[in-house]
Amino acid sequence: MDHLARTSTIALKVLLKTNPPVKTLRLRSLEPDLYLVEVLLDSQYLTVTDEHAKNLVYRSQLEAKRPFKSLRIDSAVLIHTSSYDEMIGLPVSQGNQLQTRISLPVDDYS
């Protein structure tokens, strides 16, 4: 299912206009202080883009969640993939992912 997140997209403008029920808001930590946002709609992860189909990238978790405060979201998670295997010359492993629940956008004080 992870490969879908890289190929399927939805514009933030469309998401806010249609307000579909979001099963999971997923913040993918790309590096320190750089987050890509994905949403799980039905059974498919979609990367959130701007109106020009460019991936939206944020500098903090709070900033990344702020545009989604008005949406109905069941859960939110942060995913961080360790680059340790790659740094020591081993093949990149899917097992080096940390996934943790985080607060919903509506629960953040911003």
C-alpha positions as CSV (number, residue, x, y, z in Angstrom):
1,M,0.0,0.0,0.0
2,D,3.0,2.4,0.6
3,H,3.7,2.6,-3.2
4,L,0.3,4.2,-3.7
5,A,1.2,7.1,-1.5
6,R,4.0,8.1,-3.9
7,T,1.8,7.9,-7.1
8,S,-1.7,9.0,-6.1
9,T,-2.4,12.6,-5.1
10,I,-5.1,14.9,-4.1
11,A,-5.0,18.7,-4.1
12,L,-5.5,20.4,-0.7
13,K,-8.0,22.7,-2.2
14,V,-10.1,19.7,-3.4
15,L,-9.8,18.0,0.0
16,L,-11.0,21.0,1.9
17,K,-13.9,21.6,-0.6
18,T,-15.2,18.0,-0.6
19,N,-14.4,17.4,3.1
20,P,-14.4,13.5,2.8
21,P,-14.0,11.4,5.9
22,V,-10.2,10.9,6.4
23,K,-9.4,7.6,8.0
24,T,-5.7,8.6,8.7
25,L,-3.7,11.7,8.4
26,R,-0.1,10.6,7.9
27,L,2.9,12.9,8.3
28,R,6.0,11.4,6.7
29,S,9.2,12.7,8.3
30,L,11.6,13.1,5.4
31,E,14.4,14.6,7.4
32,P,14.6,16.8,10.5
33,D,11.9,19.4,10.2
34,L,10.6,18.4,6.8
35,Y,7.2,16.7,6.6
36,L,5.1,15.3,3.6
37,V,1.4,14.9,4.3
38,E,-0.7,11.9,3.1
39,V,-4.3,11.1,3.7
40,L,-6.1,7.7,3.8
41,L,-9.4,7.9,1.9
42,D,-11.3,4.7,1.6
43,S,-8.4,2.3,1.3
44,Q,-5.9,4.4,-0.6
45,Y,-3.2,6.8,0.7
46,L,-3.0,10.0,-1.3
47,T,-0.2,12.6,-1.1
48,V,-1.5,16.1,-0.6
49,T,-0.5,18.6,-3.2
50,D,-1.0,22.2,-4.0
51,E,-3.2,23.3,-7.0
52,H,-0.2,22.8,-9.4
53,A,0.2,19.1,-8.3
54,K,3.4,19.9,-6.4
55,N,3.7,18.0,-3.1
56,L,3.1,20.1,-0.1
57,V,6.0,20.0,2.3
58,Y,6.0,21.6,5.8
59,R,8.7,22.5,8.3
60,S,7.0,21.4,11.5
61,Q,4.3,18.9,12.6
62,L,2.1,21.7,13.8
63,E,2.4,23.6,10.4
64,A,1.7,20.3,8.6
65,K,-1.5,19.6,10.5
66,R,-2.9,23.2,10.6
67,P,-4.6,23.1,7.1
68,F,-6.5,20.0,8.1
69,K,-8.2,21.3,11.3
70,S,-11.7,21.5,9.6
71,L,-11.6,17.9,8.3
72,R,-13.1,14.8,9.9
73,I,-10.1,12.8,10.7
74,D,-10.1,9.5,12.6
75,S,-6.4,9.2,13.5
76,A,-3.1,10.8,12.8
77,V,0.3,9.2,12.7
78,L,3.9,10.2,12.2
79,I,6.2,7.9,10.2
80,H,9.9,8.2,10.2
81,T,12.2,6.0,8.2
82,S,15.7,5.5,9.4
83,S,18.5,6.0,6.9
84,Y,21.0,3.9,8.9
85,D,21.1,0.9,6.5
86,E,21.7,3.2,3.5
87,M,24.4,5.1,5.4
88,I,26.4,1.9,6.1
89,G,26.0,0.5,2.6
90,L,23.2,-1.9,3.1
91,P,20.0,-2.1,1.0
92,V,17.3,0.2,2.2
93,S,14.9,-1.8,4.5
94,Q,11.2,-1.2,5.0
95,G,11.8,-2.6,8.5
96,N,13.4,0.7,9.6
97,Q,10.2,2.6,9.9
98,L,8.9,4.1,13.2
99,Q,5.2,4.8,13.2
100,T,3.6,6.6,16.2
101,R,0.2,8.1,16.9
102,I,0.1,11.9,17.2
103,S,-2.6,14.3,18.2
104,L,-5.4,15.2,15.7
105,P,-5.2,18.6,14.0
106,V,-8.3,19.7,15.9
107,D,-6.6,19.0,19.2
108,D,-3.5,21.1,18.5
109,Y,-3.3,24.6,20.1
110,S,-2.6,26.8,17.1
